[in-house]
Amino acid sequence: MAFDTIIRGGTWFDGTGAPPAQRHLGITDGRVVAVSAEPLDETGCREVVDATGRWVLPGMVDIHTHYDIEVLKDPHLLESLRHGVTTILLGSCSLSTVHVGSVDAGDLFGRVEAIPRQHVIASVEEAKTWSSAHEYVAALEALPLGPNLAAFIGHSDMRTATMGLDRATRKQVRPSRHEQARMESMLTEALDAGFVGMSAQQLLFDKLDGDACRSRTLPSTYATWREMRGLRRILRSRERALQAGPDASHPHTIVTQALGSIGLGSIGLGRTKPLKTSLLSAADIKAIPFIIHLMRLLAAGVNRLGADFKWQHLPVPFEVYADGIDLVIFEEFGSGAAALHLKEKVARDELMRDEGYRRRFRKDYDSKYGPRVWHRDFFDAEILACPDAFVVGKSFGKVGLERGGLHPVDAYLDLVLEHGTALRWRTTISNHRPEILKKMAQSPGVQMGFSDAGAHLRNMAFYNFGLRLLRHVRDAEVAGRPFLRMEQAVHRLTGELADWYGLDAGHLRVGDRADLFLLDPTRLDDTLDEYAEAPVAQYDGLSRMVNRNDATVPLVMVGGRVVWRDGEATDVLGRERTGSFLRAGEKAPARPTVAEVTPAR
């Protein structure tokens, strides 16, 4: 057999959790056609890749991104692809662009996901040719996709398109019978088009952008249990997934979501199937250190009762950065949300000078009880950059002490007033304890994900979270304290996720599509913890936080085509469509035809 590509002599992981082995892989027409312990005949082979000393892994699956806007103009999605991620899920957190128009999309995505609203509007307005899920998929497949895509349909998207954004964000307004039927029809059509399920949201500090409905919570948060029941019934019957974000301020919503995953047939009350539920998110929150243990117990308990319930989990420290006061964590309490409500700097500055406002902020900051995400400790917040070099490297709490014993809130607000977005700082909110991360990585009730790739561009970068998990596993093995076998870790990042969502991805066996990457295990090093910045061309050159680990991942293939090699994208990327839209429950083509591809605009 003549192969298109041979990958020679690497340590091969197949994505199933089976032990690795040194193998030679033969690839033809975009699929793996040979996995051999003996060298393959290289006669007539167009490309031979020497993988000696490298690991050969299935491309990783990122189950939680917000690339819905970026993909429209930059379908290469290189920031994920270069780290070995070859399958990406869109439509998280109730947000998608299947049905809403450009302005509504701007209001939905802008503030919640920290993507500049004007660019959301422009991108959707220029690209949108679709009015249904089937047409949306066709529009994506007409782009020169780099990685594979799959998608949730967002409940806020459907609710806004059906009721209008104003009615969809009023507590007293319920969808009419006709509107409810229309949303259920939208969901059914999306599942028919191959969507993996629906995303919904109950988290109350996700706020709308724009003017008309500014600072209201996302439309999905206004849905009653009765409204959701019809949508959940469809998901359950089709065995598709519900991705949901519970209201952290009302912990009973977490329990309700978990119990709702149970199939009644499993407890003798009928023939109802389990509802596949992926909940946001299992995090070792500094502010509530015991909660992570309850999360693990909850997942184990409901799954024993017949649920199919998973927590999404970011397997690395959740470190966030901010310019001035622009950070979504401030949305969780009243005084922080009040500042973010104001778009104009002059109005914000006036508010932050007001002593009454400062008293409210100090009160919110000093309130350490009740559910919350941010630890509210300005002593645990490092200043990274500021025109006043004297404060760089210090915490806001320390600056307050040095300024005559100021309250940390006053020290922080004074610096924001003095320097605005030129003040850059960081803190770690969760996942700070390595031993807890090990326990979460072992937990069957956890899915590895929650990267938020494509969102919060100035606040965080977890594009390489999979590589960082592999390093954690490798380091523990070297230290003689293993908590997970390497093949298990690879499975958790690849085949386990693909199988749960019903996607033809995450495996590297004979017959599988050749979506893979090479990894240099000697470069699973401290560079994985570093952040860099790179401009986003479609957002007028906005500098976003990224990861740069090019030596760790020397090669990436999608559909049998090399798209990344030795720190650079190949000329295939952007010229041809290497990725596919992966439909739930269907085998995907290994290589799209060139005739199906049109250049990105």
N, C-alpha and C positions, 0 to 999 in steps of 0.2 A: 504494500500500500504506500502510495506517495502522500505525504502529509503537507499541509500548508505551513504548519509550525510544529516544531518539536521543542519541548522544554526538557532539557537534559539534566538528570542527576540531582534534582532537588529533594528536599524532605517534604513529602506530599501529605497534606491533610485533606480528607475528602468532605469535611463538613458534617459528618454524621456522628462524630464523637469516637470514631474508630481510631486506634493508635496510628501515629504517622509512620511512614516508611520511605526509604529512598526509592524513588521511581522516576521513570521517563514517561512523559505525557506526549501523545500525538494528537494534533488538532487538525480537523478538516471541516470546511464549510461552517465554521463557527462553533463546532461541538467537539467535545473530547471523544475521540474514537479509539484511543489506546492508553492504557496505564500498565506499564511493563517494568518488571524488575530487571530485565535485560535491555541493553541499548537498542534503540529503534533504528531502522534503516533510514539514513538521512538522504538517500538518493532522491533527487528531484524536489527536496523540501526547500521552500522559499526562505524560511528563516529558522535558524537553530539558536535557542536561547540557553546559554550555559547557566544553570541554576545551582552549581556546586557551592555548598556552604550556605545556601539560601533555603528558606521555607517557601513552599508553593501552596497558597491557601485559596479557598473560594472567596470571591469578592464579598465584602461585608454588607450587611443590610442595616440601613438607618431608618428606624421606624417612626421617628418624630422629627420632622423638619418643617420649615416655613419657606420653602423655595418656590411657592406658588407664583410669586411675582417675578423673581429673578429668572426663572426658567423660561419666561416668555421672550426675553431678549438674549439671554446667555444660557442656552440649553446644554452647555458643556458641563456646568456645575463642577468646575475644576477644583474648588476648595475641598470638596468631599472626595472627588475621584482620586486626587493625588495621594490620599491616605488609605487607599484600598477599599473605599466604599463604592460598590458598583450597582447597588439597588437602593433607591430612595423613595420614601413614602411622602406624598404631599397631603394637604388638607387636614392638618392637625388642629386641635383646640376649637373646633366648630367653624373654622375659617377655610373657605375655598373660593374659587372664582368661577364656578360652573354656571351659576345663575345670576349673581348680582352684576350691576353695571359698574363702571369705573369709579364714580364718585362714592358710591356705597362701599366698594372695595377699599378705597382710600380711608374711609371712616372706620372700617372694620380692622384693617391691618396696621394703619399708621401708628397709633399710640400703643396698642396692645403688643405689637411685635417690634416696635421701634424701627420701622422701615419708613423713610420719609414719605409722607402722605402724597405730596405732589408727584413723586415718581411712581407710586402705586397707581395713581389715577392715569398718568401718561402711559404707563406700560400696558395696563388693561385696555385702555381706550384704543391704543394703536394695534394691539394684538387680537382683540376679541372679534371672532367671526362665528362663534358658537352660541347656541341657545339651549343646548341639552347636554347631558353627560356623554352621549355617544359622539356628538360633534366636538366636544371638548377633547375627548381621547383622540379623535382624528386630527385635531389641530396640533396636539402634542406630537403625534406620530409624524406630522409633516415637518417637524423641526429636526435639525441634525443633533439629536440627543447624544450626549456623552454616556452617562450611566443609564441604567434601566429605571423606569418610574412605575410606581403604583400609587393608589390614591384612596383616601377617605373622601366622602362628600360631607361638607360642613353643615351642621344644623343651623348655625347663624346665617349661612349663605341661603339656605332654603327658606328660612323664616323671613328673612329680609326681602327676598324676591317675591314671596307670597303675600306678605302683609304690609310691605313698605317699612322702611327703617324706623320711622316715628312710631307707628302702631306696634311694631315688633319689640319696642323697648319701653312700653308702658305697662306698669304692673296690673292695671285694671282691665287691660284688653286681652281677650282670648281669641284664638283663631276660630273663625266660623267653621261650620261643618264642611263647607266647600273648601275653605283654606286648609283645613286639616287633611282632607282628601287629596288636595294638590301636593302637599308636602309628602304624603305617603306615596303618591305617584312619582314624585321626583326621586325619592329614595329607591323605589323599585326599579326605575329606569337606570339609575346609577349602578345598582347591583347587576342589572342585566348587561351593562356596559363593562363590567368586570371590576368595579370598585371593591376594595376589601371590606368596606363597611362605612359607618358614619361616625363622625366625631361630634361631641357635644361638650358643653361647658357650664359649670355652676359656680366657678370661682368669681367672686365679686370684686376683685381688684383689677380685673381686665376691663379697661374703659375705652369708650369710643373717642375717635378723633373728630376733626371737622367742627362745624358750627351748629348745625341743626340739632344734633342729639349729643353734643359734646359731654363727656364725663358720665353718660349713662353706661351701664354695664352691657356686655355683649347680648345680642338678642336671645341666644340660647339660655341665658340665665333666667329668663322670664317664663320659661316653659313650665307648665304644671306636670305633675306625674301622669295625669290623664292624657295630655298631649304626647308625652314621650311613650306612653304605653303602646299606642298604635305603631310608632316607628320601631320600638324595640321588638314588637311582635314580628315585624317583617324581617328584622335582622336575625332573630332567633330561628324563624322558619327557614331562612336561607343559609344558616350557619355562617353568617358573616359577623364581623367584629364591631363592637361599640367601644370607641375610645372616649373616655370621659374624664373631666376634671371636676372633682367634688368641691363644694364650698368649704374651704378650710376653717372658716369661722363657725361652721355648724357641723361638728364631727359626725353627727348622725347621718349626714348625707353620704359619708364614706361607707358606713355600715349598710345603708340602703342600697347603694350601688353594688356592694359585694353580695348581699343577699339576693339581689335581682338577677345575678348570674346563675343562680341555682336552677337546674332543670327539675321541674316538679315530678317528672317520671322517676327520677333517681331517689326520691323520698316517698314514692308510693302514692302520689296525689294526682296522677294523670300521665300524659305522654309528652309533656312539654320538654323540648330540648334545652340544654344549658345555653345561656347567652354568653358568647365569647366577649369578655370584658377586659379592656386594658386601661387601667386607672393611673392618673397622674397624681403624684408620683412618689415612689418610695425614696425618701431622702432622710439622711441622718441630720436633722435640723438642729443647729446649735441652740436655738431658742427653746426647743422642746426635746431634750436628749432621749427621753424614754419612748417617744412616739414610734421610732423605727422598729422597736421590738413588738409593739402592738400591731404594726402593719404586717409583719411577717406572720404573726399568730392568726390574724384575720384571714390572710390568704390561705394559709394551711387549713384553717377551720372550714371555710366555705367550700374549698375544693374537696375536702373529705365528704361533704354533703352533696356533691354532684355538680358543683359550679365549674366553670372554666374561666377562672379569674386570675389576672396577672397585674402586677404593679410594673410600671415603667420605671427604670432606674438608670441614672447616670453614674457609671462606675468610677468616677474620679471626683476630686474635691470641686465643689460648686463655687468657683471663684468669680466674682463679678467686678467690673470696672465701671466708673462713672465719670462723666464730665459735668462738674457742678452738681446740680440737683436732678439731672436727667437720668433717672433710674427707676425701673418699674416697681421695685420693692416699696417705694414710698407711696404707691397707690393703696397699700393695705391699711393705712390709717388716715383719719380725716384731714389732719393738717398737711400731710404730704400730698394727698390727692388734691387739696385746695391749691397748692403751688403748681402742680402739673396741669391743673385745669386751665391755667392762664397761659396763653400762647406767647404773649408779648413780654419781652424782657423788662420793659419799664414797669408793667403791672406786677410782674413777679417781684421785682426789686422793692416796689412800694409795699407789697404784702410782707416781705421778709424783714422790712424795717419796723413794721408795726409791732408794738410791745404785746398787744392782745394776741396777735398771731403767734408770737414767740412763746407766750405762756401756754397756748394750746399745743404747740409742737413739743415743748418740754414735758407737758402732761402726757402726751402720747408716747414720747420717748421713755419716760420713767415708768410707764405702765408695763410691767413685765409678766402679766398674767393673761391667760387666754390664748387661743390659737393664733399663731403668727408665723411668718416666714423669716423675717429679718430679726436678728438677735438684739437690735437696738442698743448697740454698744459702740460708741464713737471712739473708744479706746482700742477697739478692734477694727480699725479702718486706717490704712496707711496712705499718706499723701505721696503721690508719685511724681507729679509735676505741678509747678505753680510759679508764676512770675516772682513771687517772694521766695527766694531760694532757702531762706531760713527755716521754712516749715516743711520742706521736702524731706521725706523719710520719717516723719513723725506722724502720730495719730492726732485726730482732732481733739481727743481728750487731753493729750499732752500739751497741745497748743493752748487749750483753755487754761491749763494749770500755769503755763508760762506767761499767760496774759492776765495774771492777777487772780487766778482761780475762777475763770469764767465757766459757766455750765457748758458741757460739751456741745449742746445744741447751739448755743450762742456763738461758740468758737467756729462751728461749722457754717452757720448762716452768715457770720461776718466774712468768712473767707469766700463764700459764694458771692456775696455782694461785692466784694473787692475785685474778684477775678473771674466770675462767671464760669463759662465752660473751659477756660484756661486752667482751672483747678481740676486735676485728674487724680482719682483715688481708687482704692480697691479694698475689698473685704471678702472673706470666705463665709458663705451662708450655711453650707451644709456639706456632708460627706467628707468631713475633716479627720475622721478617725479610721486609720487603715484597717484595724481589726474588724470594725463594723462593715467596711467595704468587702472584706473577705467573706463575711457571713452572708451578705446580700448576693455576692457572686455565686454562692453555693445554693441559694434558695430556689426551689422549683417554681415558686410563686412570683418570680421576678423576671422581667424581660430587660435585656440590655439595650438602652436607647436614651431618649430624651436629650438629644444633642441640641435641639432648637436651631439647627444649621439654617442659615439664610435669614435669621432674625437677630434682633438685639446686636446690631452690627458693631456698635461702639462699646458694648457691655461685656461680651464674653466670646470665647472661641473653644468649642469642644469638637471640632471637626475630626480630631485624631483620638477620640475617646476609646475606640477599639484597640488601637495600638497601645494606649496607656494601660488598659486592662491586661493585655498580653505581657507587658513588661512587669506588671504587679505579680502575675502568675509566675513568670520566669524568675524574678528576684526571690520569690518565696521558695521556689525549688532549689535555687543555688544556695540559699541560706539553710536548707534542710528543714524548712517548715512549710511544706506544700499545703495549699488549701484547695487546689483545683488542678487536675491534670491539664496539660496544655491542649490536648485534643478536645477536652470538655469546654475549655474557654473558647476555642475556635468555633465549636458547635454552637455555643451560646450567642455568638456574634453573627452566625451565618445560617446554617440549616435549621436550627431550632426556630428562629424567627420566621424564616421563609415558610416552613411547614405550618406554623400556627396560623399565618395569614393566608395560606393556600397559594403561595407564589412559586413559580418555577425559577428558583434562585437558591443561592446559598450552599450548593453542593458541587463537587468536582469529581464525578465518577464517569465511567464510560456512558455516553449518551447525554450527559449534561451539557448545557451551554458553557462555552469557555469564558466565563466571567471569573477572573482570578487576579491575584497579585503576588509578586515575589516580595519577601521580607528578609532583610538582613538582621538576624538575631543579635549580632554584635552591636547593632545600632539602636537597640531598645534601651536608650540611655536618657540622661537628664535633659537632652534637647526636646524631649516630648513635653516637658513642662513649660517650655518657653512660648511666648506669644510674639507675633510680629504684626505688622500692619500692611495692608495693600489696598490700593484704590479700587472702587467698584465703578467701572466705566459708565454703566447705565444709570447710576445715581450721581452723576456729575462729579465723579472722582472721589466720592466720600471714602475716607480712610476707614476700613473695617479691621477688626481684630481677626487674625488668622493664625494657623499653625504652619510651621515649616519644618518638615522632617523628611526631606527629599532623599537623604542617604538611607533612611530606614526602609523606604518603599522604592526600589529602583525600577520597578516595572509594573504596569497595570494593563490588563486586557479586558475588553468587553466584547462579547460576541466573537471571540477569536481574533480581534484586531487589537494591536498595541496602541493604546491611547496616551500612555505616559511612560517615558523612559529617561532615566538618569537626570531627573530634575526638570524635564521639559515635556510639554504636550507635543505629541507627534502631529504631523500634518494631516493625519486622518481625522483628528478631532476638529469639528467645525466644518469639515468638507463632506463627511459622510455621517449618516446616522448609525452609530454603533449600538446604542441602547434601544430597548423596546418598552412599550407600555405593557406591563405585566398584568394580565387579567386574572383575578382570583379563580383558582380551580382549573386553569387552562395551561397547557404546554405552550411556551412562547417560542416564536421563531428565533433561530440562532443568529441570523443575520438579515436585517431588512434589505430590501432591494433599493438600489440607488434611485430608481424612479419615484419612490415614495417620499423622497427627502427634498425639502426646499431650504434654502439658506435662512439662517436667523436674521431677523430684521434689526 
